[in-house]
Amino acid sequence: MTIIKTSRLLYFISISTTILCCNTEQDVSLYEKNIITARSFFDASFYGTNSVLEKAEIKNFNGLDFFKVDSSYRVKTQIKKLKKQKLIYLHTKTQDVNKFQAKIELSFSIKDTNYSLIAYQSSSSETNSYFIPFTDKTSGKSTYGGGRFLDLTMLNGSIIIDFNLAYNPTCVYNSKYNCPRPPKENHLPLNILVGEKKPLI
């Protein structure tokens, strides 16, 4: 597991274990505070000894930039297992390639409109963890043009997508990594105005 993958995973786990619901005003406030706290933790990791940045670049790093937290982009999904498990190849470092299989299709609704995304697993994985690379109408504008990523976990047979947890691929911060382009079926024809923005200059 690469350094960036470890830090991203800790970032995701630290939030997902504490934001299981947001049905009341108090819940929403706690949900937002938990995400902001986890973002601060993740931002700090770019300055530490395990930073994905080159040492010479850390001093010029201006921190991460995020949209405002919005719980309406946290959605329940319907899960459809895919029979034809298409392979895609994703790079971790420039020389390393991992195979991922299209495992499930997740259908959901945002602002009364239905959408779907394909979720992937490492070809050797037997866990309940999934990975979604996606683009949306903010890609190349307020967010990185090559799309963003989501890490998901199936709990008790269900999956919740929280776009507030969308993050940039590693290559945005270090040229030693390649940027896999999300498949065309994972383009969302709307503005996902939450999650990580383009890096600060």
Secondary structure, DSSP 8 states (H G I E B T S, - for coil): --HHHHHHHHHHHHHHTT-S---SHHHHHHHHHHHHHHHHHHHHHTTSTT-SS-HHHHTT-----B----GGGEEE-EEEE-SS--EEEEESSTT-EEEEEEEEEEEEEETTEEEEEEEEEETT--SSEEEEEEEETTBTTTB-TT-EEEEEE-BTTB-EEEGGG-B--GGGT-TTS------GGGEESS---SSB-S---
